[in-house]
Amino acid sequence: MTGEVLTRADISGDQDVFAVRRLGRRIAELVGMESQDQIRMATALSEIGREVLASGAEGHVTFSLAEDRLVVTVEYGDGQSLRPSEGLTLAGRLVDEVSLAAEEGRVTLVKRVPGHRRSLTVADVRAGLAPLAPATALDELREQNKELARTLEQVLRLNAELAETNQGVMALYNQLSAELEETNRGVVALYAELDEKSSQLRSAAEARQRFWANVSHELRMPLTSIIGLVRLMVGAGGEPLTEEQEHQVNLIGGSAETLLVLVGELLDLAKAESGRLDPEPSVVDVVAVAEALRGTLHTAVRSEGVGLVIDVSPEVGEMLVDEVMLTRILRNLLSNALKFTQEGEVRLSAEVDPEMAEVVFTISDTGVGIPEELLERVFEEFFQVPGPLQLKAKGTGLGLPYARRLAEALGGDLELSSTQGEGTTVTLRVPHRMASPEIGHVLVADDDAGFRALARRLLFGFAAVVDEAADGYEALERMREHVPDVALVDLFMPRLDGAALRQRMAEDESLREVPVVTVSGALDEQESAHLSLSKHGLRRDRLLETIREAVAARRGGGADD
């Protein structure tokens, strides 16, 4: 690196080392370096000078100014005598760059010049060096003592500032600790309040379920008796009735049968909420079920201009499902569609979704439709969409909630879309399975209720029992009550996350052998690792394959990750 030469000096003895040190510091001062950088440059030069003398050579020092850098070149006689040493290493720490060209007998030191002094000319520096008197060892020692005293003063001042800063940091730490402790107490109190509220809500829900179940059960017997007596009165062998009497008795019987259906729906809803609505699957011919519904509902068509169309794909064939539940769902949906359709058609179609391994039933109509703001409210119990047809069509507001509960009990899902004045489409998805369950008991631990419902659907038929938990603590409680065959655990859950839950399981002798598959919404599908799954685009085949791997790894003595 070349530049304009400022001055030169020779090194042939200890006195010259002192002179070069002083010269280097003065030049560093003139080019605008801070005091500490001046000392660093001077010390680096004295170290190189001592190394040159220690090697038995003499040196020639050239100071140059190259744009934004001060360059000092030390040339010495014997090209082979100077090698990388402790002095060179120290010099390298003090300046920006040190390079040794041993074969050429040259050492180069480089130090950057501050930006605000880069306009300094070579003539200015030379003029500043002119009054510099020759230095003696005593002069240099005095100068170094002054530098040491100044440095010590700076160290003492920095220590005082550091002590003051530490006091401030400790005060802030104590304040933050107190605030954090207060916040933690508030959080603990909030969790306790939430637990109490949750307990109260569970108690209220259980009381409501018991009420529905008890009332429904108590009503069934008298209603059944009324229906039986009506049949005796109007059937063969009964006393002859006048036409008006027979009409009145038939009205009583019809009302009793309607009430009995309502009571049955209430009882099933109570069972569904308490988790006691257990399907009894059998091999079902879907075409036969659909045709039976066509025959049953033929009389429910309110207008001659309305057609009831059945379209079942041959791929559906037979499926393993609770026939009674499936029939009730479809009958409810078709009855609703026929009630609110005055012209056009009501269509029931069924086809297989191979990717999700589900049968998709679609009930569409050309009826009055449902306003967009009421699409979710129709699944509330006893809610009915207001309108002129509602006054004519008898109903309780339990049809859709009841159908959705039954769909969930089958491991399926029920969705609704509608355009007011154009019609409504209801989609029922039910797992399409023909084999016995591979896994006995799966626990799904996830705070996302939507994902738990999806997992239940995907696992239907694969697992005999699918249990759910909304966080890590609830998952631990459920697992200790009934140890699952495999656990599907979300990484990010409130109160106790997935990683902490797995640690608790590892510490529990009864749970440490339970295979675990982790799921996360933070992963992309491509980032899914061994025994870890992304929630995005999760497919049934991928989920089942991963569960099988987890179970096989645990049985083979491997560790999941």
C-alpha positions as CSV (number, residue, x, y, z in Angstrom):
1,M,0.0,0.0,0.0
2,T,1.6,3.2,-1.2
3,G,1.0,6.9,-0.3
4,E,2.8,10.3,0.1
5,V,5.8,10.0,2.5
6,L,5.5,12.1,5.6
7,T,8.9,11.4,7.1
8,R,11.5,8.6,7.7
9,A,13.6,7.4,10.6
10,D,16.2,4.7,11.4
11,I,16.3,2.1,14.1
12,S,19.8,1.0,15.1
13,G,19.6,1.1,18.9
14,D,17.2,1.4,21.9
15,Q,17.4,5.2,21.7
16,D,16.0,5.0,18.2
17,V,13.1,2.9,19.4
18,F,12.1,5.7,21.8
19,A,12.4,8.2,19.0
20,V,10.3,6.2,16.6
21,R,7.6,5.7,19.3
22,R,7.5,9.4,19.9
23,L,7.4,10.2,16.2
24,G,4.6,7.7,15.6
25,R,2.5,9.1,18.4
26,R,3.0,12.7,17.1
27,I,2.0,11.8,13.5
28,A,-1.1,10.0,14.8
29,E,-2.0,13.1,16.7
30,L,-1.5,15.3,13.7
31,V,-3.7,13.1,11.4
32,G,-6.5,13.4,13.9
33,M,-6.5,10.1,15.9
34,E,-7.9,10.0,19.4
35,S,-5.6,9.7,22.4
36,Q,-6.1,6.0,22.8
37,D,-5.4,5.4,19.1
38,Q,-2.2,7.5,19.3
39,I,-1.0,5.3,22.2
40,R,-1.9,2.2,20.3
41,M,0.1,3.3,17.2
42,A,3.1,4.3,19.3
43,T,3.1,1.0,21.3
44,A,2.8,-1.0,18.1
45,L,5.9,0.8,16.6
46,S,7.9,0.2,19.8
47,E,7.1,-3.5,19.7
48,I,8.2,-3.9,16.0
49,G,11.3,-1.8,16.8
50,R,12.3,-4.1,19.6
51,E,11.7,-7.2,17.5
52,V,14.0,-5.8,14.8
53,L,16.7,-5.1,17.3
54,A,16.2,-8.5,19.0
55,S,16.8,-10.2,15.6
56,G,20.2,-8.4,15.3
57,A,19.1,-6.3,12.3
58,E,18.7,-2.5,11.8
59,G,15.5,-1.0,10.5
60,H,14.3,1.9,8.4
61,V,10.9,3.3,9.2
62,T,8.8,5.2,6.6
63,F,5.6,7.1,7.5
64,S,3.1,7.6,4.6
65,L,-0.4,9.0,4.3
66,A,-2.5,7.0,1.8
67,E,-6.0,8.6,1.4
68,D,-7.8,7.4,4.6
69,R,-5.0,5.5,6.2
70,L,-1.7,6.0,8.0
71,V,0.8,3.5,6.7
72,V,4.1,2.7,8.5
73,T,6.6,0.5,6.7
74,V,9.6,-1.0,8.7
75,E,12.3,-2.4,6.5
76,Y,15.2,-4.3,8.1
77,G,18.5,-5.8,6.8
78,D,18.2,-9.6,7.2
79,G,15.2,-10.8,5.3
80,Q,15.2,-14.1,7.1
81,S,15.8,-13.0,10.7
82,L,12.2,-11.6,11.6
83,R,9.5,-14.2,12.1
84,P,5.9,-14.1,13.5
85,S,6.4,-13.5,17.2
86,E,4.6,-12.2,20.4
87,G,5.6,-8.6,19.5
88,L,4.0,-8.9,16.0
89,T,0.9,-10.5,17.5
90,L,0.5,-7.6,20.0
91,A,1.0,-5.0,17.3
92,G,-1.7,-6.7,15.3
93,R,-4.1,-6.1,18.1
94,L,-3.3,-2.5,18.4
95,V,-3.6,-1.4,14.8
96,D,-6.1,-2.2,12.0
97,E,-3.7,-4.3,9.9
98,V,-0.2,-5.8,10.2
99,S,1.5,-7.6,7.4
100,L,4.9,-9.4,7.4
101,A,6.8,-9.9,4.2
102,A,9.7,-12.0,5.8
103,E,11.5,-12.8,2.5
104,E,11.5,-9.1,1.5
105,G,12.4,-8.0,5.1
106,R,9.4,-5.7,5.6
107,V,6.7,-5.1,8.1
108,T,3.7,-2.9,7.3
109,L,1.4,-1.3,9.9
110,V,-1.9,0.3,8.9
111,K,-4.2,2.5,10.9
112,R,-7.4,4.3,9.6
113,V,-7.5,8.1,9.8
114,P,-10.7,9.6,11.2
115,G,-13.1,10.9,8.6
116,H,-13.2,14.5,9.7
117,R,-9.3,14.8,9.2
118,R,-9.0,13.0,5.9
119,S,-8.6,16.4,4.1
120,L,-5.3,17.0,6.0
121,T,-2.4,17.6,3.6
122,V,1.1,16.1,3.8
123,A,2.5,19.6,4.1
124,D,0.4,20.2,7.2
125,V,1.7,17.0,8.9
126,R,5.3,17.8,8.0
127,A,4.9,21.3,9.4
128,G,3.6,19.9,12.6
129,L,6.7,17.6,12.9
130,A,9.2,20.4,12.4
131,P,9.4,21.6,16.1
132,L,9.7,18.0,17.4
133,A,12.9,17.7,19.4
134,P,15.1,14.6,19.6
135,A,13.8,12.3,22.3
136,T,15.9,10.7,25.1
137,A,15.0,7.6,27.1
138,L,14.2,9.7,30.1
139,D,11.9,12.0,28.1
140,E,10.1,9.0,26.7
141,L,9.8,7.4,30.1
142,R,8.3,10.6,31.5
143,E,5.9,10.7,28.6
144,Q,4.8,7.1,29.1
145,N,4.3,7.8,32.8
146,K,2.0,10.7,31.9
147,E,0.1,8.4,29.5
148,L,-0.2,5.8,32.2
149,A,-1.5,8.4,34.7
150,R,-4.1,9.6,32.2
151,T,-5.1,6.1,31.4
152,L,-5.5,5.3,35.1
153,E,-7.7,8.3,35.6
154,Q,-9.9,7.2,32.7
155,V,-10.1,3.7,34.2
156,L,-11.1,5.1,37.5
157,R,-13.7,7.3,35.9
158,L,-15.1,4.4,33.9
159,N,-15.2,2.3,37.0
160,A,-17.3,5.0,38.7
161,E,-19.6,5.2,35.8
162,L,-19.9,1.4,35.6
163,A,-20.7,1.3,39.4
164,E,-23.4,3.9,38.9
165,T,-24.8,2.1,35.9
166,N,-24.8,-1.2,37.9
167,Q,-26.8,0.5,40.6
168,G,-29.3,1.7,38.0
169,V,-29.5,-1.7,36.5
170,M,-30.1,-3.3,39.9
171,A,-32.8,-0.8,40.7
172,L,-34.5,-1.5,37.3
173,Y,-34.1,-5.3,37.9
174,N,-35.7,-5.0,41.3
175,Q,-38.5,-2.9,39.9
176,L,-39.1,-5.3,37.1
177,S,-39.0,-8.3,39.4
178,A,-41.6,-6.7,41.7
179,E,-43.8,-5.9,38.7
180,L,-43.3,-9.4,37.3
181,E,-44.2,-11.0,40.6
182,E,-47.3,-8.9,40.9
183,T,-48.2,-9.8,37.3
184,N,-47.7,-13.5,38.0
185,R,-49.9,-13.2,41.1
186,G,-52.6,-11.6,38.9
187,V,-52.2,-14.4,36.2
188,V,-52.5,-17.1,38.9
189,A,-55.6,-15.4,40.3
190,L,-57.0,-15.1,36.8
191,Y,-56.3,-18.8,36.1
192,A,-58.0,-19.7,39.3
193,E,-61.0,-17.6,38.4
194,L,-61.1,-19.1,34.9
195,D,-60.9,-22.6,36.4
196,E,-63.8,-21.8,38.8
197,K,-65.8,-20.4,35.9
198,S,-65.1,-23.4,33.8
199,S,-66.1,-25.7,36.6
200,Q,-69.4,-23.7,37.0
201,L,-70.0,-23.9,33.2
202,R,-69.4,-27.6,33.2
203,S,-71.7,-28.0,36.2
204,A,-74.4,-26.0,34.4
205,A,-74.0,-28.0,31.2
206,E,-74.1,-31.2,33.1
207,A,-77.3,-30.1,35.0
208,R,-78.9,-29.1,31.7
209,Q,-77.9,-32.5,30.1
210,R,-79.4,-34.3,33.1
211,F,-82.5,-32.2,32.9
212,W,-83.0,-33.0,29.2
213,A,-82.2,-36.6,29.7
214,N,-84.6,-37.0,32.7
215,V,-87.4,-35.0,31.2
216,S,-87.1,-36.8,27.8
217,H,-87.0,-40.2,29.5
218,E,-90.0,-39.4,31.7
219,L,-92.0,-38.1,28.7
220,R,-91.3,-41.1,26.4
221,M,-93.4,-43.6,28.4
222,P,-96.7,-41.5,28.6
223,L,-96.3,-40.6,25.0
224,T,-95.8,-44.2,23.9
225,S,-98.9,-45.1,25.9
226,I,-101.0,-42.4,24.2
227,I,-99.8,-43.6,20.8
228,G,-100.6,-47.2,21.7
229,L,-104.1,-46.3,22.9
230,V,-104.8,-44.3,19.8
231,R,-103.8,-47.2,17.6
232,L,-106.1,-49.5,19.7
233,M,-109.0,-47.0,19.3
234,V,-108.7,-46.6,15.5
235,G,-107.4,-50.1,14.7
236,A,-109.3,-53.3,14.0
237,G,-111.2,-54.6,17.0
238,G,-111.8,-51.2,18.5
239,E,-115.2,-49.6,19.2
240,P,-116.7,-47.9,16.1
241,L,-116.0,-44.2,16.0
242,T,-117.8,-41.5,14.1
243,E,-115.9,-39.8,11.4
244,E,-115.3,-36.7,13.5
245,Q,-114.2,-38.8,16.5
246,E,-111.7,-40.8,14.4
247,H,-110.4,-37.5,13.0
248,Q,-109.9,-36.1,16.5
249,V,-108.2,-39.3,17.7
250,N,-105.9,-39.3,14.7
251,L,-104.9,-35.7,15.5
252,I,-104.1,-36.8,19.1
253,G,-102.0,-39.7,17.7
254,G,-100.2,-37.5,15.2
255,S,-99.3,-34.9,17.9
256,A,-98.1,-37.6,20.2
257,E,-95.9,-39.1,17.6
258,T,-94.5,-35.6,16.8
259,L,-93.8,-35.1,20.5
260,L,-92.1,-38.6,20.7
261,V,-89.8,-37.7,17.9
262,L,-88.9,-34.4,19.6
263,V,-88.3,-36.2,22.9
264,G,-86.0,-38.6,21.1
265,E,-84.0,-35.8,19.6
266,L,-83.7,-34.0,22.9
267,L,-82.5,-37.3,24.5
268,D,-80.0,-37.8,21.8
269,L,-78.7,-34.2,22.0
270,A,-78.2,-34.7,25.8
271,K,-76.3,-37.9,25.1
272,A,-74.2,-36.2,22.4
273,E,-73.2,-33.3,24.7
274,S,-72.2,-35.7,27.5
275,G,-70.2,-37.9,25.0
276,R,-72.4,-40.9,25.5
277,L,-73.8,-41.0,21.9
278,D,-71.9,-44.0,20.7
279,P,-72.3,-45.3,17.1
280,E,-73.0,-48.9,16.5
281,P,-71.5,-49.4,13.0
282,S,-72.6,-52.1,10.6
283,V,-72.2,-52.7,6.8
284,V,-74.8,-50.4,5.2
285,D,-75.9,-50.2,1.5
286,V,-76.0,-46.5,0.9
287,V,-78.2,-46.8,-2.3
288,A,-80.7,-48.8,-0.3
289,V,-80.8,-46.1,2.5
290,A,-81.2,-43.3,-0.1
291,E,-84.1,-45.2,-1.9
292,A,-85.8,-45.9,1.4
293,L,-85.7,-42.2,2.3
294,R,-87.2,-41.4,-1.2
295,G,-90.1,-43.6,-0.4
296,T,-90.6,-42.3,3.2
297,L,-90.3,-38.6,2.2
298,H,-92.4,-38.8,-0.9
299,T,-95.5,-37.6,1.0
300,A,-93.5,-34.7,2.5
301,V,-93.2,-33.0,-0.9
302,R,-95.4,-29.9,-0.4
303,S,-95.8,-28.9,-4.0
304,E,-96.3,-30.9,-7.2
305,G,-93.7,-28.7,-8.8
306,V,-90.9,-30.0,-6.5
307,G,-88.8,-33.0,-7.5
308,L,-86.9,-35.3,-5.1
309,V,-83.7,-36.5,-6.9
310,I,-81.4,-39.3,-5.6
311,D,-77.9,-39.5,-7.1
312,V,-75.5,-42.0,-5.4
313,S,-72.2,-42.7,-7.1
314,P,-71.5,-46.4,-7.7
315,E,-68.1,-45.9,-6.0
316,V,-69.8,-45.4,-2.7
317,G,-71.3,-48.9,-2.5
318,E,-71.4,-50.2,1.0
319,M,-69.8,-48.5,4.1
320,L,-69.3,-49.3,7.7
321,V,-71.5,-46.8,9.7
322,D,-74.3,-46.5,12.2
323,E,-77.2,-46.9,9.8
324,V,-79.8,-45.4,12.3
325,M,-77.7,-42.3,12.8
326,L,-76.9,-41.8,9.1
327,T,-80.6,-42.2,8.2
328,R,-81.7,-39.7,10.9
329,I,-79.2,-37.1,9.6
330,L,-80.3,-37.5,6.0
331,R,-84.0,-37.6,6.9
332,N,-83.6,-34.4,8.9
333,L,-81.8,-32.6,6.1
334,L,-84.1,-33.7,3.4
335,S,-87.2,-32.9,5.4
336,N,-85.9,-29.4,6.0
337,A,-85.1,-28.9,2.3
338,L,-88.6,-30.1,1.3
339,K,-90.3,-27.8,3.9
340,F,-88.8,-24.7,2.4
341,T,-88.8,-25.5,-1.3
342,Q,-91.9,-24.6,-3.3
343,E,-90.6,-25.2,-6.8
344,G,-87.6,-26.7,-8.4
345,E,-85.9,-29.8,-6.8
346,V,-84.3,-31.2,-3.7
347,R,-81.3,-33.4,-4.6
348,L,-79.4,-35.9,-2.5
349,S,-76.0,-36.9,-4.0
350,A,-73.3,-39.1,-2.6
351,E,-69.7,-39.6,-3.8
352,V,-66.3,-40.7,-2.4
353,D,-63.5,-38.3,-1.6
354,P,-60.5,-40.6,-2.0
355,E,-57.9,-38.1,-0.5
356,M,-59.9,-37.8,2.8
357,A,-61.3,-41.3,2.6
358,E,-64.8,-39.9,3.2
359,V,-68.2,-40.3,1.7
360,V,-69.6,-36.8,0.8
361,F,-73.4,-36.5,1.0
362,T,-74.7,-33.2,-0.5
363,I,-78.4,-32.1,0.0
364,S,-79.2,-29.1,-2.2
365,D,-82.5,-27.4,-2.8
366,T,-83.9,-24.4,-4.8
367,G,-85.8,-23.1,-1.8
368,V,-86.0,-19.8,0.0
369,G,-82.5,-19.9,1.3
370,I,-81.0,-18.4,4.5
371,P,-79.6,-14.9,5.1
372,E,-75.8,-14.9,5.4
373,E,-75.9,-13.4,8.9
374,L,-78.0,-16.4,10.1
375,L,-75.9,-19.2,8.6
376,E,-74.3,-20.1,12.0
377,R,-77.3,-19.4,14.1
378,V,-79.3,-22.1,12.4
379,F,-77.1,-24.6,14.3
380,E,-78.3,-23.1,17.7
381,E,-80.9,-25.3,19.4
382,F,-84.5,-24.1,19.0
383,F,-83.5,-21.3,16.6
384,Q,-85.7,-20.9,13.5
385,V,-85.2,-18.6,10.6
386,P,-88.0,-16.0,10.6
387,G,-90.2,-15.9,7.5
388,P,-93.7,-16.6,6.1
389,L,-92.9,-20.3,5.3
390,Q,-91.8,-20.9,8.9
391,L,-95.3,-20.2,10.0
392,K,-96.7,-22.9,7.8
393,A,-93.9,-25.5,8.3
394,K,-93.9,-27.2,11.7
395,G,-90.6,-27.4,13.4
396,T,-88.7,-27.2,16.7
397,G,-85.4,-25.7,15.6
398,L,-83.6,-28.9,16.6
399,G,-83.2,-30.5,13.2
400,L,-79.8,-29.0,12.1
401,P,-78.2,-29.0,15.6
402,Y,-79.3,-32.6,16.0
403,A,-77.9,-33.5,12.6
404,R,-74.6,-31.9,13.3
405,R,-74.2,-33.7,16.7
406,L,-75.0,-37.0,15.0
407,A,-72.4,-36.2,12.2
408,E,-69.8,-35.5,14.8
409,A,-70.6,-38.7,16.7
410,L,-70.0,-40.6,13.4
411,G,-66.6,-38.9,13.1
412,G,-67.9,-36.6,10.4
413,D,-68.7,-33.0,9.8
414,L,-71.7,-30.9,8.6
415,E,-71.4,-27.7,6.7
416,L,-74.0,-25.3,5.3
417,S,-74.0,-22.7,2.5
418,S,-76.9,-20.7,1.3
419,T,-78.0,-17.8,-0.9
420,Q,-81.3,-16.1,0.1
421,G,-83.9,-16.6,-2.5
422,E,-81.8,-19.2,-4.5
423,G,-81.5,-22.2,-2.2
424,T,-79.4,-24.0,0.4
425,T,-76.7,-26.7,0.2
426,V,-75.7,-28.9,3.2
427,T,-72.6,-31.0,3.0
428,L,-72.2,-34.1,5.2
429,R,-68.8,-35.8,5.3
430,V,-68.6,-39.3,6.9
431,P,-65.5,-41.4,7.0
432,H,-65.6,-44.2,4.4
433,R,-64.2,-47.3,6.2
434,M,-64.6,-51.0,5.8
435,A,-62.0,-52.4,8.2
436,S,-61.8,-52.9,12.0
437,P,-59.9,-50.2,14.0
438,E,-56.1,-50.5,14.0
439,I,-55.6,-48.5,17.2
440,G,-57.6,-48.7,20.4
441,H,-57.3,-45.3,22.0
442,V,-55.9,-42.0,20.6
443,L,-55.7,-38.7,22.6
444,V,-55.8,-35.5,20.7
445,A,-54.3,-32.6,22.8
446,D,-54.8,-29.3,21.0
447,D,-56.3,-25.9,22.0
448,D,-57.8,-25.5,18.5
449,A,-61.3,-27.0,18.6
450,G,-61.4,-27.0,14.8
451,F,-58.3,-29.1,14.5
452,R,-59.6,-31.5,17.2
453,A,-62.7,-32.0,15.1
454,L,-60.7,-32.6,12.0
455,A,-58.4,-35.1,13.8
456,R,-61.5,-36.9,15.1
457,R,-62.8,-37.2,11.5
458,L,-59.5,-38.4,10.1
459,L,-59.1,-41.0,12.9
460,F,-62.6,-42.3,12.6
461,G,-62.5,-46.0,11.8
462,F,-58.7,-46.1,12.4
463,A,-59.1,-45.6,16.2
464,A,-61.7,-47.3,18.3
465,V,-61.8,-44.3,20.8
466,V,-60.7,-40.7,20.1
467,D,-60.4,-38.6,23.2
468,E,-59.8,-34.8,23.3
469,A,-58.0,-32.3,25.6
470,A,-57.8,-28.5,25.2
471,D,-54.4,-28.0,26.9
472,G,-51.4,-29.9,28.4
473,Y,-52.8,-30.1,31.9
474,E,-56.2,-31.5,30.7
475,A,-54.3,-34.0,28.5
476,L,-52.3,-35.3,31.6
477,E,-55.5,-35.7,33.6
478,R,-57.1,-37.7,30.8
479,M,-54.1,-39.8,30.1
480,R,-53.7,-40.7,33.8
481,E,-57.4,-41.8,33.9
482,H,-57.0,-43.9,30.7
483,V,-53.6,-44.4,29.2
484,P,-53.9,-44.0,25.4
485,D,-52.2,-46.1,22.8
486,V,-50.9,-43.0,21.1
487,A,-51.1,-39.2,21.7
488,L,-51.4,-36.5,19.0
489,V,-49.9,-33.4,20.7
490,D,-49.9,-29.7,19.6
491,L,-46.6,-27.9,20.2
492,F,-48.2,-24.6,21.2
493,M,-50.9,-24.9,23.8
494,P,-51.8,-22.6,26.8
495,R,-50.8,-23.4,30.4
496,L,-48.7,-26.4,29.4
497,D,-47.3,-26.6,25.9
498,G,-46.4,-29.7,23.9
499,A,-42.7,-29.8,24.8
500,A,-43.5,-29.5,28.5
501,L,-46.3,-32.1,28.2
502,R,-43.9,-34.6,26.7
503,Q,-41.4,-33.9,29.5
504,R,-44.1,-34.6,32.1
505,M,-45.0,-37.8,30.3
506,A,-41.3,-38.9,30.3
507,E,-41.2,-38.4,34.1
508,D,-44.4,-40.4,34.6
509,E,-43.7,-44.2,34.7
510,S,-47.2,-45.0,33.4
511,L,-47.0,-42.5,30.5
512,R,-43.4,-42.6,29.3
513,E,-44.0,-45.4,26.9
514,V,-46.9,-43.7,25.1
515,P,-46.0,-42.9,21.5
516,V,-46.3,-39.2,20.7
517,V,-46.9,-37.5,17.3
518,T,-46.4,-33.7,17.4
519,V,-48.4,-31.3,15.3
520,S,-47.9,-27.6,14.7
521,G,-49.4,-24.8,12.7
522,A,-46.0,-23.1,12.5
523,L,-44.6,-25.7,10.1
524,D,-45.2,-25.9,6.4
525,E,-46.2,-29.3,4.9
526,Q,-42.6,-29.6,3.5
527,E,-41.1,-28.9,6.9
528,S,-42.9,-31.9,8.6
529,A,-40.2,-34.0,10.2
530,H,-40.2,-37.6,11.6
531,L,-43.2,-38.1,13.9
532,S,-44.0,-34.4,13.5
533,L,-46.8,-33.1,11.3
534,S,-48.0,-29.7,9.9
535,K,-51.6,-28.8,10.4
536,H,-51.7,-27.2,7.0
537,G,-53.3,-29.5,4.4
538,L,-53.1,-32.5,6.8
539,R,-54.3,-35.6,5.0
540,R,-55.7,-38.8,6.5
541,D,-53.1,-41.1,4.8
542,R,-50.2,-38.9,6.1
543,L,-51.6,-38.8,9.6
544,L,-52.3,-42.6,9.8
545,E,-48.8,-43.4,8.4
546,T,-47.1,-41.2,11.0
547,I,-49.1,-42.8,13.8
548,R,-48.1,-46.2,12.6
549,E,-44.5,-45.1,12.6
550,A,-44.7,-43.8,16.1
551,V,-46.3,-47.0,17.4
552,A,-43.7,-49.2,15.6
553,A,-40.8,-47.1,16.8
554,R,-42.0,-47.4,20.4
555,R,-42.6,-51.2,20.1
556,G,-39.1,-51.6,18.6
557,G,-37.5,-49.7,21.4
558,G,-36.7,-46.6,19.3
559,A,-37.2,-43.0,20.5
560,D,-39.5,-40.6,18.7
561,D,-38.4,-37.1,17.9
